[in-house]
């Protein structure tokens, strides 16, 4: 493998890249949508004790609403991408944000566990398709060698959400009720619609694409499956820890509930740093960045388990977990876009299906070990095991390519990255 990122030409269906200020405003508009999605997705974890009390279920049971959202992403990506390949990109992004706002309001109005679970599932449906199309548009608005940074810029909206949106929404949820957090994110989604209409250039869909052809090209590619598996397994550790961070901080570390937003802030700052770093490392080597971030994730998960009882000493470990995790996410996004070949719409979106499968897997496995009486430190060891498996899958991917077992047109890009 070389240490340079692949430099494929932009598809013909992409508008002329805007320069300077126009490009910045377009990417900013796309990133605000990521901010809305990130705030909604992660604030549920910070407010899980309040949600459990509000719908009158145990906290591990309430954790199922996190898994429901993640499964919504997994289901939504292939369905929406199947029908969306030929649609104009800007209109598609606006429609996805409109749906996101509506289902957030439904979540706020939910009166019990059943309705909230359904609402969170529905809210997850547009998530992956939005990030996929937004990443595709951003990457095609710049030069090939800078597309990793462009994708990272869109993903920064998700990261900044964890610095500003999630701690703020958690604070609001603690003082005004958890429903208020979903109302706020619905409003941000509505703002995103206006910004996209104002600043994102009109980009037509691929008129020659068909959902059936994209699906055949994409799912017939061994490297696609291995890359998604690496994300679904390797990234699950972060969610095993993050899903139960509120109770870990209060019951294991012995800190007050008012300190939880500070730990969520550390998660968010780690995501910002890691997303930026991931974009830079993509220009060095996408594959090597994935391997080293997987190894690093294993180490910090074990460190989390060891440090959890020692109060504020846990804070820098939380920061490190999300720095490494965000490097992994950014480079998985670029790699999957590379190996997707001609199935560009589906390839751009499916990374988020894989990552939200990791969300569901991590939250579920974390809940299992807690329910088994192993305590709130145990999910970190689960996370370490998942990280090891993720690295093993990536190494399998490399061996598979070198043996010439891949059949899709995107496989050559995988080895170059």
Steps between C-alpha positions, in 0.01 A plus 500: 500500500628848424463788741299726273127534474337408168427782263203404293326754279165643606193351338358679201175582675664742741470875470809716453670531837443838664804686616598668823215649699228321304655161566538577871135604530382189315701268726386697806136451402558126462684488833207665682291200399767279657476716810125440521539125452790471744318694770193280471686170483731554794283705735287188552799342672558798725133510600446126524426502877241778455343325200481171691323674787269690268375191314512286815748230397843390624810669359622189309151474346502870411833433327299313237381835359866566413514170316167578329646821355810317383295227335297770326822626344594148389160445339471850354832520317452223240131582448548873454822463301333243273241755392711816530787447254325696223351776718646854510739511794391830653129417497575158647695656788216742577245217499712288733533788748124562487437138596758525776329804650158332488614182675682698768171670581332160512766388749428803717129418495544129584308401814649155561776253422332351193430827320841644588672189364307529172572873479872448552503226234328732251735785589796281413377432146632824339824510701735293285361618168551863606861451601570291193359750251649797690845336497465424131402859417782646712761267350394594150514874571877489538807346339558123533801536730296711745189286511602333829510842664166594341335186637656568840360855491146365460561248777621786723136600536444170679807559713418859593157377603670306774689808616210746495171336407505189720619664825258790448208275410584274795494799734167612353364147529603476864330830586203523262435130435651260248236580239636852462825360358317345204307821433829691481649258250188517285552877480865455397391259226258762369784758498713256300235483230517878454881506494521222240255681274698821539859380463530149353516511120248307297650159423307259278482132575660237282243455223659173392495346845240249609446365846530143374832565324646684801394222733649233272833684465520585868392180672691280256828652624690304766691810614170681563383226735830483685519879540146518635566208733811673634292808579204310644722299734803720565306816579253322729730542799452874516124458523532226760667762720313813387151355538543466876738788569255691722465220755870408473593855599259515794503143634852380416705820501305641793433840345175699506244500219596859422839379377351286223488788246877548549563141400271542201702811414818291513339254258415788270843665512654163424276464198598844366871430539467145367293601197753768404787259557322230301473734201871573517596136541288406197759679285769279658332160484136414555568135570789553741296761685226241547741238633672731748173651622367149563805408705478827691133444572578165662753660732284790613203273567710299743622828653137612541425184697802558725446872563118511530491488886736797533270794437632778278792286379245339268450826308818490283435133423153588370663767283752250361229244419319740270815644339594151389142404416454806278820427307351156436164641386645754256730252333232233482284754313774573245589131459142394440456774240816364331406134495140569390608542138209628290247465784599841633171600666463174685870493588493850645208413726561143612783595735238651730293185490807306610583750773148500635503124498802552724282733708233235540753222562698700754197622695350149500816320610568767760150456638544122508812505716346759731179298534716193572629677811851575372465873565530818296875453440445176309384661171852639457643148486231409249618802300860382510398163361298662221798718404724196470245332273477817288877499440487131412232568236708781347801270476279239337396770252863567410582131459186449293597773260857381458374154410286650226167388646317829443280535196357852501653797324564689820745246640805660343431823686490307826858380472633839389356662811 
